């Protein structure tokens, strides 16, 4: 990668998908910034958001855990902030880290300052930032919920959107045109590589391009931009969606966005017509399609070591792909270290 031994990497997303990207990025750099969605309204995050007015902390906490130092004394803190209370009382279901973040936000008066303080506690070299300093809501147009399948119904709330049995057609953020976190905008501008995805497409990936200043920063940055596609459609949000459809949906929400690479798991899209369709869809972004094995065997989960190797071996200057037509298709067989991964790296921990 460019910019010497420690390139600046910015990863945008939320939930388990962002955890996977951060677990990969930290293997390549000591300068990793996470830009995290703030629209969660479920579980512990939703309760703290409603009761205290803080931005939802769950995805932010997961990002902190992904970047925490692996020193034994820090490991205790990482396990503690991820610990979830049991029982049936008022604390049941809350993660310790969510409560600490809420308390620090009240004491310091600023969620970014609270995140920086937690980052110091966990000895994180990079930063974890919200995509917006205010809590946001997701609103979606969903078809298939009415007798007439052509009629759309408006669904509000991240949990409702993620679990709807209908087909999500478009999402919006409330309030519309929300402010971006200034430090997140600056990080994108100073980055050597920006990674978007994988993750819940409508609730963790697309929201970033609906924040005007973030989209402007993504459009203007000189960093190499990488879009990492999911390994399989998600029940609820993208059930029945082809890989190609994911790209079309993103392009509809941000037609001006371009990226340099689209990383696709080689096992999820077999050679043939589907790859031809995917290449044409990637042409909307002027992107080069990169096929590689990035999954944990037998799962729909990204393997941090494999993804890190793919990101490390991307071409330095691929040049833009042609607009609106098939672009170059490259198979990456990068050497991959496959150490034993922690339970968190398996993207299996609950994050709300």
N, C-alpha and C positions, 0 to 999 in steps of 0.2 A: 504494500500500500504506500501511497505518497505521504509527504510531509514528515519524513523521518520515522523513528521507531515508535512514536506515540501519536498516531493520527487522531484527530478529534472526530468522534462518531456521535451522531445524534440518532436516537431511536424513538419513533413515535408510535403510540398504540395504547393498549390497556389490557388488563387481565393477564391470562396465561400466555397469550400470543406475545405480548411485550416482554414477559418474563423470559421466554425462549430467546428473543432477540438480544436482550441484555446479557443473558448467560453466554451467548455467543460473542457479543461485542467485547465483553470484558476480557476475553482470551486474546484479543487483538490490540487492546489499547488500555492505557490508564486514564484516558480522558473520554469518558462516556457520559453523555447527558440523556436522560429519559424525559420525554415530553408525554404527559399522561392525560388521558381523557378524564373529565370531571362531570359525567352525566349519570353516574350510577345512582339508583334510587332503591336498591334492594338490600336486604340483610342488615348487618351492623352499619354499613355505610349509609343506607337510607334512613335508619333511625337517628344517627348522629346528625345527619344533614337536616332532618326535620326538626329535631329537638334543639340543636345548638346553632344551626345556620352555617356550619362549616362546609367547605367543599368536601365531597365524599372521599374518605381516606383509603378505601380498600385497595384500589389499583395503585395508588401512590405507595402504600405500604409494601405491596408485592414488588414494586420496582426497587424500593430500598433494599429489600431482602435479596433481590437478584444481584445487586451490586455490592453487598456487604463484604468486608474483608473476611478471609477464611481463617483468621487467627483464632486459636482456641477460646480466648477470652471474649472476642467479638461474637463467636459462634453462639455463646450463651445468650447474648443480647438478641441476636437474630432469631433464635428459637423463641425467645420471650415475646418479641413483637409479633411473631406469627401465631403465638398461642391464643386459642379461643376458649373463653370460659364456657363451662357446661352448666348443668343445673337448670332451674326453672325461675330463678330470680331476675332482678332488673338487669344484671350483667350477662345473663345467659345469651350466648351467641355473639357477644362482642369480642373482637380481637384486641389484645393488649395494645398493639401498635396503633390501632385506630383511636383508642382512648388517649394514648400519649400524644398523638398528633393533635387531637382536638384540644387537649389541655395546653400544649405548647402554642397553638394558634391563638387561644384566648390570652395567654400570658404575654406573648410577643407581639400580638396584634397583627400578624402577617403570616399567611400560610407558607410563603416561600422561605421566610426566616425559620419557621418551624421545621420545614423539610431540610434546610441546611443544618440545623442543629441535630436532627436525627442522623443526617449523613455523617456529621462529625463523630457522633456516638458509634456509628457502624464502620467508621474509617473508610468511607467511600471516597475515591479519588475524583470521581465525576460529580454530577448533580442529578437530582430528581426534581422535576418542575411540573406544575400543572399546565395544561394547554391554555387555560384561562384562569384568572384570579377569582372568578365567581362560579358558583355551581350552575350547571346548565341542565336543561331538559331536552330529551329527544322526542320528536313527534314524527310519526310515519304515516304515509298513505298505504293502506293495506287492501288488497283485493282478495276475494274468495270468502269473505265473512258474511256476505249478503246473498239473498236468493239469486240475484243477477250477478254472475261472476265478474262482470265488467265494472260494477259499482265499487268504489273505494270507500273505506271507512278510515277515519283519522284515529290513530292509536297514540297515546301519549305515555311516556315513561320508558326507561331502558329495559326494565324487566318485562313490561308488557310487550314491547317490540321484540325482544329476544325470544319470547315464548308464544307469540301469536301463531295460530294454526293457518293463517292466511299468508299470502305472498306480499312481502314488502316491496313496494315500487320506488318509493322515494322517502328520504328522511330530511328533517330540518332541525335546527337548534333553536331553543327558546331560552333567553331572548334571541331574536334574530341578530345576525352580525355582531356577535359578542366580542368583547375585548380579548386580545391575546396576552399571555404572560410576556412582558417585555424581555425577560431573560431568555425565554424560549425562542423568541424571534432572533435575538442576538446570537444564540448558540447555533441556530440553523445557518445564519449568515457566516459564521466563523468555521463551520464544519468542513472536514475533508470528505466525509461520507454521511449521508442521511438515509436511514432505513425506515420504511413504512410497512407495517404488517409483519407477521401474520396477525390474525385476531378476528373477533366477531366483526364482520364486514360493515354492518350498518351502525353498530354501537361503539366500536373501538377504532376502526380504520377511517371510515368516511368522515366522522365528525371533525377530524383535524383539517380537512380541506374546506370545511364550512365556517371556519374562523378566518375572516378576511385577511388579517395581518399574517397569520400563519401561512395561508395559501400564497400570499405575496412573497413571503420569505422563501417558501419552497420553490416558487417560480424563479426567483432571482438568484438563489444561491449558486455558487460555483462548485459546490460539492458534487461528488458522484451520488446519484439518487438511485436507490434500490427498493423495489417493491417485492416483498416476499408473499407469495400466495399461500393460502391455506392448503392443507393436505386433503381436505374433503369438505363438502358442504356441511353447514351447521344446521341441525334440526331447529325449526322455528325460523331463524333469520334467512337462511339461504338454502333451505331444503329444495332439492331438485335443480339447483343452479349448476351450470357447467362452469369450468374454469374460465372459459371465454366470457361468460355472462358476468362474472365478478369484475372483469376489466371494463366491460361496457357500462356497468352500473357506476363504477368509480369515475369513468370519463364523463358520464352524464351529470354527475354532481360537480365535477371540476374540469370542464372541457379544455381549459388553458394549461392544465398540469402536464408536464413532461417528466419522464424518468429515463435513466440510462439503461437499467437492467430490470427485468422481471424474472425472479428466481422461482422455478417450478420444480417440485419433486418429480423426478423422472418416473417413479413408479405410479404416480397418481394420474398421469396423462400418457397413455400408450402412444407409440409412434403411429402416424397415419393422419387421417382427416382431422381428428380433434386437434392435433398440433398445428395443422395448417390454419384452422379457424383461430386458434390462440395467437398465432403469429400475426394474423391480420388485426386482431383486437389490440395486440401490443403496439401495432403501428400507430394507433391513436395517440400513444404516448411517445412515439419515436424511440421505442425501447428495443433493446436486444434481449431475446429470450434465452435464459440460461437453464438448462436441465441438469439436475444433479440429485443424487440420493441424499436427502436431508432429513429423513424420518427415522424414528426409532422403530426397529423391525416389529411388524405386527400391530402397529398403533397408528393413530392419526395425530401423533405428537412430534414436533420438531426436535431433532437431536442437536444439542448445543454445540458439540464438537464438530459435527458434520457441517452445520450452518456456518460456523466460524471459518472453516476451511474454504468454503465456497466464497464467502465475503473476502477472505484474504487473497484469493487467486483470481478475482475479477480483473479483467483487462484495465490497464491504467487509463487509456484514452480510446474508448471504442468508437468515438464519433457517433453522430446521431443516426438513428435508423430512419428509413424512408417513411413518409407520412402516408397513413391509410392503406398500407399494403404489407405483404409478408416481410418480416425482418429476419435478421440472421438468427439462426438457431444453433446454440452451442451446448455441447455436453461437457460438463466439468467433472473430471475425475481427480479431485484434489486429494492429496494425502490427508488422512483424518486420524487424529488421536481420539481414542474412544475410552476415556477413563470412566471409572464407576461414577455414576451421577447421583447426586443427592435426591431425596424425594421431591424437593422444590424444583429441581431441574427437569423433572418429569412432568412439570406443568399440572400437577394433580392436586395441589392445595387449593382450598376454597379461598377466594380473595375478597369477598364483600365485607 
